[in-house]
Amino acid sequence: MKMTYWIAANLRGDKSDAIIARTKHDCEQKVIAYGSSSEYGQPVKKSFLYGDAFDLFEMATAKDGGRGMG
């Protein structure tokens, strides 16, 4: 299976402070709602492949996982 998402990196904070969303439009709207465009980079499309729910869970919880995936 393939998961695709959009991410706007926080330019002043940690990777975990990034904004993620299902669509580019939603990501842009969250940037407007939660901060200012000067605090976040442009939304970037990311995707990755996984075999099943366990693979996805393992990727998300492994070292350097979470929002750093893709």
PDB file of N, H, CA, C and O in Angstrom:
ATOM      1  N   MET A   1       0.835  -1.170   0.000  1.00  0.00           N
ATOM      2  CA  MET A   1       0.000   0.000   0.000  1.00  0.00           C
ATOM      3  C   MET A   1       0.885   1.240   0.000  1.00  0.00           C
ATOM      4  O   MET A   1       2.059   1.186   0.364  1.00  0.00           O
ATOM      5  N   LYS A   2       0.306   2.338  -0.409  1.00  0.00           N
ATOM      6  H   LYS A   2      -0.649   2.382  -0.705  1.00  0.00           H
ATOM      7  CA  LYS A   2       1.043   3.596  -0.474  1.00  0.00           C
ATOM      8  C   LYS A   2       0.317   4.655   0.341  1.00  0.00           C
ATOM      9  O   LYS A   2      -0.901   4.809   0.247  1.00  0.00           O
ATOM     10  N   MET A   3       1.085   5.378   1.139  1.00  0.00           N
ATOM     11  H   MET A   3       2.074   5.253   1.215  1.00  0.00           H
ATOM     12  CA  MET A   3       0.526   6.490   1.901  1.00  0.00           C
ATOM     13  C   MET A   3       1.166   7.774   1.391  1.00  0.00           C
ATOM     14  O   MET A   3       2.387   7.876   1.274  1.00  0.00           O
ATOM     15  N   THR A   4       0.320   8.742   1.091  1.00  0.00           N
ATOM     16  H   THR A   4      -0.672   8.659   1.185  1.00  0.00           H
ATOM     17  CA  THR A   4       0.793  10.046   0.621  1.00  0.00           C
ATOM     18  C   THR A   4       0.261  11.115   1.562  1.00  0.00           C
ATOM     19  O   THR A   4      -0.895  11.068   1.983  1.00  0.00           O
ATOM     20  N   TYR A   5       1.109  12.070   1.885  1.00  0.00           N
ATOM     21  H   TYR A   5       2.048  12.107   1.544  1.00  0.00           H
ATOM     22  CA  TYR A   5       0.713  13.165   2.771  1.00  0.00           C
ATOM     23  C   TYR A   5       1.523  14.402   2.404  1.00  0.00           C
ATOM     24  O   TYR A   5       2.491  14.321   1.647  1.00  0.00           O
ATOM     25  N   TRP A   6       1.124  15.530   2.939  1.00  0.00           N
ATOM     26  H   TRP A   6       0.338  15.596   3.554  1.00  0.00           H
ATOM     27  CA  TRP A   6       1.824  16.796   2.729  1.00  0.00           C
ATOM     28  C   TRP A   6       2.374  17.273   4.063  1.00  0.00           C
ATOM     29  O   TRP A   6       1.724  17.133   5.100  1.00  0.00           O
ATOM     30  N   ILE A   7       3.586  17.842   4.030  1.00  0.00           N
ATOM     31  H   ILE A   7       4.113  17.956   3.188  1.00  0.00           H
ATOM     32  CA  ILE A   7       4.227  18.298   5.252  1.00  0.00           C
ATOM     33  C   ILE A   7       4.835  19.683   5.051  1.00  0.00           C
ATOM     34  O   ILE A   7       5.491  19.948   4.044  1.00  0.00           O
ATOM     35  N   ALA A   8       4.605  20.562   6.030  1.00  0.00           N
ATOM     36  H   ALA A   8       4.072  20.347   6.849  1.00  0.00           H
ATOM     37  CA  ALA A   8       5.223  21.890   6.064  1.00  0.00           C
ATOM     38  C   ALA A   8       6.140  21.920   7.281  1.00  0.00           C
ATOM     39  O   ALA A   8       5.675  21.915   8.421  1.00  0.00           O
ATOM     40  N   ALA A   9       7.432  21.950   7.031  1.00  0.00           N
ATOM     41  H   ALA A   9       7.809  21.953   6.105  1.00  0.00           H
ATOM     42  CA  ALA A   9       8.413  21.912   8.119  1.00  0.00           C
ATOM     43  C   ALA A   9       8.395  23.211   8.910  1.00  0.00           C
ATOM     44  O   ALA A   9       8.262  24.295   8.342  1.00  0.00           O
ATOM     45  N   ASN A  10       8.531  23.092  10.227  1.00  0.00           N
ATOM     46  H   ASN A  10       8.639  22.211  10.689  1.00  0.00           H
ATOM     47  CA  ASN A  10       8.668  24.262  11.085  1.00  0.00           C
ATOM     48  C   ASN A  10      10.116  24.721  10.969  1.00  0.00           C
ATOM     49  O   ASN A  10      11.036  23.969  11.292  1.00  0.00           O
ATOM     50  N   LEU A  11      10.317  25.945  10.512  1.00  0.00           N
ATOM     51  H   LEU A  11       9.570  26.555  10.250  1.00  0.00           H
ATOM     52  CA  LEU A  11      11.666  26.447  10.247  1.00  0.00           C
ATOM     53  C   LEU A  11      12.427  26.798  11.515  1.00  0.00           C
ATOM     54  O   LEU A  11      13.649  26.941  11.483  1.00  0.00           O
ATOM     55  N   ARG A  12      11.721  26.938  12.631  1.00  0.00           N
ATOM     56  H   ARG A  12      10.728  26.822  12.657  1.00  0.00           H
ATOM     57  CA  ARG A  12      12.368  27.334  13.888  1.00  0.00           C
ATOM     58  C   ARG A  12      12.333  26.249  14.954  1.00  0.00           C
ATOM     59  O   ARG A  12      12.931  26.410  16.018  1.00  0.00           O
ATOM     60  N   GLY A  13      11.643  25.149  14.684  1.00  0.00           N
ATOM     61  H   GLY A  13      11.157  25.018  13.820  1.00  0.00           H
ATOM     62  CA  GLY A  13      11.463  24.137  15.710  1.00  0.00           C
ATOM     63  C   GLY A  13      11.948  22.765  15.288  1.00  0.00           C
ATOM     64  O   GLY A  13      12.709  22.607  14.333  1.00  0.00           O
ATOM     65  N   ASP A  14      11.489  21.803  16.021  1.00  0.00           N
ATOM     66  H   ASP A  14      10.871  21.931  16.797  1.00  0.00           H
ATOM     67  CA  ASP A  14      11.850  20.409  15.816  1.00  0.00           C
ATOM     68  C   ASP A  14      11.011  19.796  14.688  1.00  0.00           C
ATOM     69  O   ASP A  14       9.987  20.354  14.294  1.00  0.00           O
ATOM     70  N   LYS A  15      11.458  18.639  14.172  1.00  0.00           N
ATOM     71  H   LYS A  15      12.290  18.186  14.492  1.00  0.00           H
ATOM     72  CA  LYS A  15      10.684  17.931  13.148  1.00  0.00           C
ATOM     73  C   LYS A  15       9.270  17.621  13.617  1.00  0.00           C
ATOM     74  O   LYS A  15       8.332  17.603  12.821  1.00  0.00           O
ATOM     75  N   SER A  16       9.128  17.379  14.904  1.00  0.00           N
ATOM     76  H   SER A  16       9.891  17.394  15.551  1.00  0.00           H
ATOM     77  CA  SER A  16       7.805  17.041  15.437  1.00  0.00           C
ATOM     78  C   SER A  16       6.853  18.232  15.440  1.00  0.00           C
ATOM     79  O   SER A  16       5.655  18.063  15.668  1.00  0.00           O
ATOM     80  N   ASP A  17       7.367  19.427  15.193  1.00  0.00           N
ATOM     81  H   ASP A  17       8.340  19.565  15.008  1.00  0.00           H
ATOM     82  CA  ASP A  17       6.534  20.623  15.126  1.00  0.00           C
ATOM     83  C   ASP A  17       5.991  20.881  13.721  1.00  0.00           C
ATOM     84  O   ASP A  17       5.278  21.860  13.496  1.00  0.00           O
ATOM     85  N   ALA A  18       6.328  20.005  12.782  1.00  0.00           N
ATOM     86  H   ALA A  18       6.907  19.210  12.964  1.00  0.00           H
ATOM     87  CA  ALA A  18       5.858  20.163  11.403  1.00  0.00           C
ATOM     88  C   ALA A  18       4.341  19.982  11.335  1.00  0.00           C
ATOM     89  O   ALA A  18       3.736  19.315  12.174  1.00  0.00           O
ATOM     90  N   ILE A  19       3.758  20.587  10.328  1.00  0.00           N
ATOM     91  H   ILE A  19       4.249  21.129   9.646  1.00  0.00           H
ATOM     92  CA  ILE A  19       2.328  20.431  10.077  1.00  0.00           C
ATOM     93  C   ILE A  19       2.157  19.385   8.990  1.00  0.00           C
ATOM     94  O   ILE A  19       2.806  19.456   7.946  1.00  0.00           O
ATOM     95  N   ILE A  20       1.285  18.413   9.230  1.00  0.00           N
ATOM     96  H   ILE A  20       0.758  18.355  10.078  1.00  0.00           H
ATOM     97  CA  ILE A  20       1.018  17.388   8.231  1.00  0.00           C
ATOM     98  C   ILE A  20      -0.472  17.377   7.907  1.00  0.00           C
ATOM     99  O   ILE A  20      -1.306  17.712   8.748  1.00  0.00           O
ATOM    100  N   ALA A  21      -0.794  16.986   6.668  1.00  0.00           N
ATOM    101  H   ALA A  21      -0.117  16.714   5.985  1.00  0.00           H
ATOM    102  CA  ALA A  21      -2.182  16.929   6.232  1.00  0.00           C
ATOM    103  C   ALA A  21      -2.305  15.972   5.048  1.00  0.00           C
ATOM    104  O   ALA A  21      -1.312  15.578   4.436  1.00  0.00           O
ATOM    105  N   ARG A  22      -3.541  15.613   4.746  1.00  0.00           N
ATOM    106  H   ARG A  22      -4.347  15.933   5.243  1.00  0.00           H
ATOM    107  CA  ARG A  22      -3.805  14.706   3.627  1.00  0.00           C
ATOM    108  C   ARG A  22      -3.663  15.372   2.278  1.00  0.00           C
ATOM    109  O   ARG A  22      -3.289  14.720   1.303  1.00  0.00           O
ATOM    110  N   THR A  23      -3.956  16.667   2.202  1.00  0.00           N
ATOM    111  H   THR A  23      -4.260  17.196   2.994  1.00  0.00           H
ATOM    112  CA  THR A  23      -3.892  17.388   0.930  1.00  0.00           C
ATOM    113  C   THR A  23      -3.047  18.644   1.088  1.00  0.00           C
ATOM    114  O   THR A  23      -2.831  19.132   2.198  1.00  0.00           O
ATOM    115  N   LYS A  24      -2.575  19.154  -0.038  1.00  0.00           N
ATOM    116  H   LYS A  24      -2.750  18.758  -0.940  1.00  0.00           H
ATOM    117  CA  LYS A  24      -1.791  20.389  -0.014  1.00  0.00           C
ATOM    118  C   LYS A  24      -2.638  21.541   0.515  1.00  0.00           C
ATOM    119  O   LYS A  24      -2.171  22.345   1.321  1.00  0.00           O
ATOM    120  N   HIS A  25      -3.869  21.613   0.061  1.00  0.00           N
ATOM    121  H   HIS A  25      -4.248  20.959  -0.594  1.00  0.00           H
ATOM    122  CA  HIS A  25      -4.768  22.678   0.510  1.00  0.00           C
ATOM    123  C   HIS A  25      -4.957  22.636   2.028  1.00  0.00           C
ATOM    124  O   HIS A  25      -4.874  23.668   2.694  1.00  0.00           O
ATOM    125  N   ASP A  26      -5.210  21.450   2.571  1.00  0.00           N
ATOM    126  H   ASP A  26      -5.277  20.612   2.031  1.00  0.00           H
ATOM    127  CA  ASP A  26      -5.379  21.320   4.026  1.00  0.00           C
ATOM    128  C   ASP A  26      -4.112  21.732   4.772  1.00  0.00           C
ATOM    129  O   ASP A  26      -4.187  22.359   5.829  1.00  0.00           O
ATOM    130  N   CYS A  27      -2.960  21.382   4.227  1.00  0.00           N
ATOM    131  H   CYS A  27      -2.899  20.872   3.369  1.00  0.00           H
ATOM    132  CA  CYS A  27      -1.687  21.740   4.852  1.00  0.00           C
ATOM    133  C   CYS A  27      -1.527  23.263   4.869  1.00  0.00           C
ATOM    134  O   CYS A  27      -1.132  23.836   5.885  1.00  0.00           O
ATOM    135  N   GLU A  28      -1.832  23.911   3.755  1.00  0.00           N
ATOM    136  H   GLU A  28      -2.153  23.446   2.930  1.00  0.00           H
ATOM    137  CA  GLU A  28      -1.739  25.362   3.687  1.00  0.00           C
ATOM    138  C   GLU A  28      -2.704  26.028   4.666  1.00  0.00           C
ATOM    139  O   GLU A  28      -2.362  27.030   5.294  1.00  0.00           O
ATOM    140  N   GLN A  29      -3.898  25.477   4.793  1.00  0.00           N
ATOM    141  H   GLN A  29      -4.176  24.663   4.283  1.00  0.00           H
ATOM    142  CA  GLN A  29      -4.884  26.041   5.721  1.00  0.00           C
ATOM    143  C   GLN A  29      -4.441  25.880   7.171  1.00  0.00           C
ATOM    144  O   GLN A  29      -4.671  26.768   7.992  1.00  0.00           O
ATOM    145  N   LYS A  30      -3.807  24.753   7.494  1.00  0.00           N
ATOM    146  H   LYS A  30      -3.620  24.031   6.827  1.00  0.00           H
ATOM    147  CA  LYS A  30      -3.303  24.547   8.856  1.00  0.00           C
ATOM    148  C   LYS A  30      -2.167  25.516   9.179  1.00  0.00           C
ATOM    149  O   LYS A  30      -2.060  25.993  10.309  1.00  0.00           O
ATOM    150  N   VAL A  31      -1.318  25.808   8.190  1.00  0.00           N
ATOM    151  H   VAL A  31      -1.405  25.420   7.272  1.00  0.00           H
ATOM    152  CA  VAL A  31      -0.242  26.786   8.401  1.00  0.00           C
ATOM    153  C   VAL A  31      -0.854  28.137   8.757  1.00  0.00           C
ATOM    154  O   VAL A  31      -0.390  28.809   9.679  1.00  0.00           O
ATOM    155  N   ILE A  32      -1.886  28.531   8.033  1.00  0.00           N
ATOM    156  H   ILE A  32      -2.262  27.986   7.285  1.00  0.00           H
ATOM    157  CA  ILE A  32      -2.564  29.805   8.312  1.00  0.00           C
ATOM    158  C   ILE A  32      -3.205  29.793   9.706  1.00  0.00           C
ATOM    159  O   ILE A  32      -3.139  30.782  10.436  1.00  0.00           O
ATOM    160  N   ALA A  33      -3.823  28.670  10.063  1.00  0.00           N
ATOM    161  H   ALA A  33      -3.877  27.866   9.470  1.00  0.00           H
ATOM    162  CA  ALA A  33      -4.542  28.575  11.337  1.00  0.00           C
ATOM    163  C   ALA A  33      -3.610  28.486  12.544  1.00  0.00           C
ATOM    164  O   ALA A  33      -3.903  29.060  13.593  1.00  0.00           O
ATOM    165  N   TYR A  34      -2.487  27.769  12.409  1.00  0.00           N
ATOM    166  H   TYR A  34      -2.249  27.302  11.557  1.00  0.00           H
ATOM    167  CA  TYR A  34      -1.626  27.491  13.561  1.00  0.00           C
ATOM    168  C   TYR A  34      -0.413  28.386  13.682  1.00  0.00           C
ATOM    169  O   TYR A  34       0.258  28.367  14.714  1.00  0.00           O
ATOM    170  N   GLY A  35      -0.114  29.160  12.675  1.00  0.00           N
ATOM    171  H   GLY A  35      -0.659  29.176  11.837  1.00  0.00           H
ATOM    172  CA  GLY A  35       1.090  29.980  12.725  1.00  0.00           C
ATOM    173  C   GLY A  35       1.101  30.951  11.574  1.00  0.00           C
ATOM    174  O   GLY A  35       0.050  31.357  11.078  1.00  0.00           O
ATOM    175  N   SER A  36       2.283  31.318  11.155  1.00  0.00           N
ATOM    176  H   SER A  36       3.136  30.988  11.558  1.00  0.00           H
ATOM    177  CA  SER A  36       2.414  32.213  10.012  1.00  0.00           C
ATOM    178  C   SER A  36       3.288  31.550   8.963  1.00  0.00           C
ATOM    179  O   SER A  36       4.065  30.643   9.263  1.00  0.00           O
ATOM    180  N   SER A  37       3.151  32.010   7.738  1.00  0.00           N
ATOM    181  H   SER A  37       2.520  32.747   7.494  1.00  0.00           H
ATOM    182  CA  SER A  37       3.912  31.397   6.650  1.00  0.00           C
ATOM    183  C   SER A  37       5.415  31.583   6.824  1.00  0.00           C
ATOM    184  O   SER A  37       6.196  30.842   6.227  1.00  0.00           O
ATOM    185  N   SER A  38       5.838  32.558   7.630  1.00  0.00           N
ATOM    186  H   SER A  38       5.204  33.160   8.115  1.00  0.00           H
ATOM    187  CA  SER A  38       7.268  32.754   7.880  1.00  0.00           C
ATOM    188  C   SER A  38       7.828  31.702   8.842  1.00  0.00           C
ATOM    189  O   SER A  38       9.042  31.507   8.910  1.00  0.00           O
ATOM    190  N   GLU A  39       6.947  31.027   9.584  1.00  0.00           N
ATOM    191  H   GLU A  39       5.962  31.186   9.529  1.00  0.00           H
ATOM    192  CA  GLU A  39       7.390  29.997  10.531  1.00  0.00           C
ATOM    193  C   GLU A  39       7.506  28.623   9.894  1.00  0.00           C
ATOM    194  O   GLU A  39       8.168  27.740  10.437  1.00  0.00           O
ATOM    195  N   TYR A  40       6.859  28.435   8.732  1.00  0.00           N
ATOM    196  H   TYR A  40       6.321  29.153   8.291  1.00  0.00           H
ATOM    197  CA  TYR A  40       6.817  27.122   8.096  1.00  0.00           C
ATOM    198  C   TYR A  40       7.295  27.199   6.652  1.00  0.00           C
ATOM    199  O   TYR A  40       7.110  28.206   5.969  1.00  0.00           O
ATOM    200  N   GLY A  41       7.914  26.110   6.205  1.00  0.00           N
ATOM    201  H   GLY A  41       8.065  25.292   6.760  1.00  0.00           H
ATOM    202  CA  GLY A  41       8.316  26.010   4.813  1.00  0.00           C
ATOM    203  C   GLY A  41       7.114  25.708   3.934  1.00  0.00           C
ATOM    204  O   GLY A  41       6.009  25.487   4.431  1.00  0.00           O
ATOM    205  N   GLN A  42       7.334  25.702   2.632  1.00  0.00           N
ATOM    206  H   GLN A  42       8.231  25.882   2.228  1.00  0.00           H
ATOM    207  CA  GLN A  42       6.279  25.355   1.690  1.00  0.00           C
ATOM    208  C   GLN A  42       5.890  23.889   1.874  1.00  0.00           C
ATOM    209  O   GLN A  42       6.754  23.060   2.160  1.00  0.00           O
ATOM    210  N   PRO A  43       4.613  23.555   1.715  1.00  0.00           N
ATOM    211  CA  PRO A  43       4.199  22.153   1.809  1.00  0.00           C
ATOM    212  C   PRO A  43       4.907  21.286   0.759  1.00  0.00           C
ATOM    213  O   PRO A  43       5.034  21.671  -0.403  1.00  0.00           O
ATOM    214  N   VAL A  44       5.356  20.128   1.191  1.00  0.00           N
ATOM    215  H   VAL A  44       5.253  19.816   2.135  1.00  0.00           H
ATOM    216  CA  VAL A  44       6.056  19.187   0.323  1.00  0.00           C
ATOM    217  C   VAL A  44       5.293  17.866   0.342  1.00  0.00           C
ATOM    218  O   VAL A  44       4.890  17.386   1.401  1.00  0.00           O
ATOM    219  N   LYS A  45       5.102  17.291  -0.830  1.00  0.00           N
ATOM    220  H   LYS A  45       5.429  17.681  -1.690  1.00  0.00           H
ATOM    221  CA  LYS A  45       4.398  16.009  -0.935  1.00  0.00           C
ATOM    222  C   LYS A  45       5.370  14.874  -0.618  1.00  0.00           C
ATOM    223  O   LYS A  45       6.475  14.817  -1.158  1.00  0.00           O
ATOM    224  N   LYS A  46       4.943  13.979   0.261  1.00  0.00           N
ATOM    225  H   LYS A  46       4.046  14.025   0.700  1.00  0.00           H
ATOM    226  CA  LYS A  46       5.748  12.816   0.647  1.00  0.00           C
ATOM    227  C   LYS A  46       4.908  11.561   0.485  1.00  0.00           C
ATOM    228  O   LYS A  46       3.688  11.608   0.641  1.00  0.00           O
ATOM    229  N   SER A  47       5.542  10.446   0.176  1.00  0.00           N
ATOM    230  H   SER A  47       6.533  10.407   0.050  1.00  0.00           H
ATOM    231  CA  SER A  47       4.843   9.155   0.153  1.00  0.00           C
ATOM    232  C   SER A  47       5.803   8.036   0.499  1.00  0.00           C
ATOM    233  O   SER A  47       7.019   8.162   0.354  1.00  0.00           O
ATOM    234  N   PHE A  48       5.234   6.956   0.953  1.00  0.00           N
ATOM    235  H   PHE A  48       4.247   6.854   1.071  1.00  0.00           H
ATOM    236  CA  PHE A  48       6.019   5.769   1.251  1.00  0.00           C
ATOM    237  C   PHE A  48       5.142   4.538   1.098  1.00  0.00           C
ATOM    238  O   PHE A  48       3.914   4.608   1.154  1.00  0.00           O
ATOM    239  N   LEU A  49       5.808   3.413   0.905  1.00  0.00           N
ATOM    240  H   LEU A  49       6.806   3.357   0.860  1.00  0.00           H
ATOM    241  CA  LEU A  49       5.104   2.135   0.728  1.00  0.00           C
ATOM    242  C   LEU A  49       5.180   1.322   2.007  1.00  0.00           C
ATOM    243  O   LEU A  49       6.185   1.352   2.718  1.00  0.00           O
ATOM    244  N   TYR A  50       4.114   0.598   2.293  1.00  0.00           N
ATOM    245  H   TYR A  50       3.297   0.573   1.716  1.00  0.00           H
ATOM    246  CA  TYR A  50       4.092  -0.308   3.438  1.00  0.00           C
ATOM    247  C   TYR A  50       3.232  -1.508   3.078  1.00  0.00           C
ATOM    248  O   TYR A  50       2.331  -1.412   2.245  1.00  0.00           O
ATOM    249  N   GLY A  51       3.514  -2.629   3.706  1.00  0.00           N
ATOM    250  H   GLY A  51       4.246  -2.707   4.383  1.00  0.00           H
ATOM    251  CA  GLY A  51       2.828  -3.880   3.372  1.00  0.00           C
ATOM    252  C   GLY A  51       1.484  -4.045   4.061  1.00  0.00           C
ATOM    253  O   GLY A  51       0.501  -4.439   3.433  1.00  0.00           O
ATOM    254  N   ASP A  52       1.443  -3.742   5.357  1.00  0.00           N
ATOM    255  H   ASP A  52       2.241  -3.422   5.867  1.00  0.00           H
ATOM    256  CA  ASP A  52       0.211  -3.917   6.120  1.00  0.00           C
ATOM    257  C   ASP A  52       0.237  -2.984   7.332  1.00  0.00           C
ATOM    258  O   ASP A  52       1.173  -2.202   7.493  1.00  0.00           O
ATOM    259  N   ALA A  53      -0.767  -3.064   8.165  1.00  0.00           N
ATOM    260  H   ALA A  53      -1.528  -3.699   8.034  1.00  0.00           H
ATOM    261  CA  ALA A  53      -0.879  -2.167   9.317  1.00  0.00           C
ATOM    262  C   ALA A  53       0.315  -2.301  10.256  1.00  0.00           C
ATOM    263  O   ALA A  53       0.773  -1.305  10.816  1.00  0.00           O
ATOM    264  N   PHE A  54       0.828  -3.524  10.436  1.00  0.00           N
ATOM    265  H   PHE A  54       0.457  -4.333   9.981  1.00  0.00           H
ATOM    266  CA  PHE A  54       1.977  -3.702  11.320  1.00  0.00           C
ATOM    267  C   PHE A  54       3.208  -3.004  10.751  1.00  0.00           C
ATOM    268  O   PHE A  54       3.948  -2.357  11.492  1.00  0.00           O
ATOM    269  N   ASP A  55       3.437  -3.129   9.440  1.00  0.00           N
ATOM    270  H   ASP A  55       2.836  -3.655   8.838  1.00  0.00           H
ATOM    271  CA  ASP A  55       4.569  -2.440   8.820  1.00  0.00           C
ATOM    272  C   ASP A  55       4.473  -0.929   9.042  1.00  0.00           C
ATOM    273  O   ASP A  55       5.469  -0.274   9.348  1.00  0.00           O
ATOM    274  N   LEU A  56       3.284  -0.392   8.888  1.00  0.00           N
ATOM    275  H   LEU A  56       2.475  -0.924   8.639  1.00  0.00           H
ATOM    276  CA  LEU A  56       3.072   1.033   9.092  1.00  0.00           C
ATOM    277  C   LEU A  56       3.362   1.421  10.542  1.00  0.00           C
ATOM    278  O   LEU A  56       4.034   2.421  10.796  1.00  0.00           O
ATOM    279  N   PHE A  57       2.865   0.642  11.480  1.00  0.00           N
ATOM    280  H   PHE A  57       2.319  -0.170  11.274  1.00  0.00           H
ATOM    281  CA  PHE A  57       3.117   0.886  12.903  1.00  0.00           C
ATOM    282  C   PHE A  57       4.611   0.815  13.205  1.00  0.00           C
ATOM    283  O   PHE A  57       5.140   1.658  13.930  1.00  0.00           O
ATOM    284  N   GLU A  58       5.286  -0.177  12.657  1.00  0.00           N
ATOM    285  H   GLU A  58       4.857  -0.862  12.068  1.00  0.00           H
ATOM    286  CA  GLU A  58       6.718  -0.335  12.895  1.00  0.00           C
ATOM    287  C   GLU A  58       7.506   0.854  12.348  1.00  0.00           C
ATOM    288  O   GLU A  58       8.431   1.336  13.001  1.00  0.00           O
ATOM    289  N   MET A  59       7.148   1.330  11.156  1.00  0.00           N
ATOM    290  H   MET A  59       6.396   0.939  10.625  1.00  0.00           H
ATOM    291  CA  MET A  59       7.826   2.490  10.582  1.00  0.00           C
ATOM    292  C   MET A  59       7.613   3.739  11.435  1.00  0.00           C
ATOM    293  O   MET A  59       8.539   4.523  11.647  1.00  0.00           O
ATOM    294  N   ALA A  60       6.391   3.913  11.919  1.00  0.00           N
ATOM    295  H   ALA A  60       5.639   3.277  11.747  1.00  0.00           H
ATOM    296  CA  ALA A  60       6.050   5.116  12.683  1.00  0.00           C
ATOM    297  C   ALA A  60       6.701   5.143  14.059  1.00  0.00           C
ATOM    298  O   ALA A  60       6.947   6.220  14.604  1.00  0.00           O
ATOM    299  N   THR A  61       6.982   3.981  14.626  1.00  0.00           N
ATOM    300  H   THR A  61       6.782   3.107  14.184  1.00  0.00           H
ATOM    301  CA  THR A  61       7.520   3.946  15.984  1.00  0.00           C
ATOM    302  C   THR A  61       9.006   3.605  16.038  1.00  0.00           C
ATOM    303  O   THR A  61       9.602   3.630  17.115  1.00  0.00           O
ATOM    304  N   ALA A  62       9.604   3.293  14.912  1.00  0.00           N
ATOM    305  H   ALA A  62       9.120   3.273  14.037  1.00  0.00           H
ATOM    306  CA  ALA A  62      11.028   2.950  14.881  1.00  0.00           C
ATOM    307  C   ALA A  62      11.894   4.203  15.061  1.00  0.00           C
ATOM    308  O   ALA A  62      11.399   5.327  14.974  1.00  0.00           O
ATOM    309  N   LYS A  63      13.164   3.999  15.309  1.00  0.00           N
ATOM    310  H   LYS A  63      13.566   3.086  15.379  1.00  0.00           H
ATOM    311  CA  LYS A  63      14.091   5.116  15.437  1.00  0.00           C
ATOM    312  C   LYS A  63      14.043   5.951  14.159  1.00  0.00           C
ATOM    313  O   LYS A  63      14.018   5.406  13.056  1.00  0.00           O
ATOM    314  N   ASP A  64      14.030   7.256  14.311  1.00  0.00           N
ATOM    315  H   ASP A  64      14.049   7.699  15.207  1.00  0.00           H
ATOM    316  CA  ASP A  64      13.920   8.207  13.196  1.00  0.00           C
ATOM    317  C   ASP A  64      12.607   8.052  12.434  1.00  0.00           C
ATOM    318  O   ASP A  64      12.518   8.453  11.274  1.00  0.00           O
ATOM    319  N   GLY A  65      11.588   7.477  13.071  1.00  0.00           N
ATOM    320  H   GLY A  65      11.660   7.151  14.013  1.00  0.00           H
ATOM    321  CA  GLY A  65      10.288   7.312  12.418  1.00  0.00           C
ATOM    322  C   GLY A  65       9.426   8.535  12.621  1.00  0.00           C
ATOM    323  O   GLY A  65       9.916   9.648  12.809  1.00  0.00           O
ATOM    324  N   GLY A  66       8.174   8.309  12.578  1.00  0.00           N
ATOM    325  H   GLY A  66       7.775   7.404  12.425  1.00  0.00           H
ATOM    326  CA  GLY A  66       7.218   9.400  12.755  1.00  0.00           C
ATOM    327  C   GLY A  66       7.229  10.376  11.611  1.00  0.00           C
ATOM    328  O   GLY A  66       7.197   9.960  10.453  1.00  0.00           O
ATOM    329  N   ARG A  67       7.274  11.639  11.889  1.00  0.00           N
ATOM    330  H   ARG A  67       7.301  11.976  12.830  1.00  0.00           H
ATOM    331  CA  ARG A  67       7.181  12.652  10.840  1.00  0.00           C
ATOM    332  C   ARG A  67       8.431  12.742   9.989  1.00  0.00           C
ATOM    333  O   ARG A  67       8.449  13.460   8.990  1.00  0.00           O
ATOM    334  N   GLY A  68       9.469  12.030  10.366  1.00  0.00           N
ATOM    335  H   GLY A  68       9.455  11.447  11.178  1.00  0.00           H
ATOM    336  CA  GLY A  68      10.680  12.013   9.540  1.00  0.00           C
ATOM    337  C   GLY A  68      10.612  10.996   8.413  1.00  0.00           C
ATOM    338  O   GLY A  68      11.528  10.905   7.595  1.00  0.00           O
ATOM    339  N   MET A  69       9.515  10.224   8.368  1.00  0.00           N
ATOM    340  H   MET A  69       8.771  10.298   9.032  1.00  0.00           H
ATOM    341  CA  MET A  69       9.400   9.197   7.310  1.00  0.00           C
ATOM    342  C   MET A  69       9.141   9.835   5.958  1.00  0.00           C
ATOM    343  O   MET A  69       8.632  10.952   5.857  1.00  0.00           O
ATOM    344  N   GLY A  70       9.504   9.101   4.935  1.00  0.00           N
ATOM    345  H   GLY A  70       9.917   8.194   5.017  1.00  0.00           H
ATOM    346  CA  GLY A  70       9.154   9.511   3.571  1.00  0.00           C
ATOM    347  C   GLY A  70      10.223  10.269   2.867  1.00  0.00           C
ATOM    348  O   GLY A  70      10.042  10.665   1.716  1.00  0.00           O
TER     349      GLY A  70
END
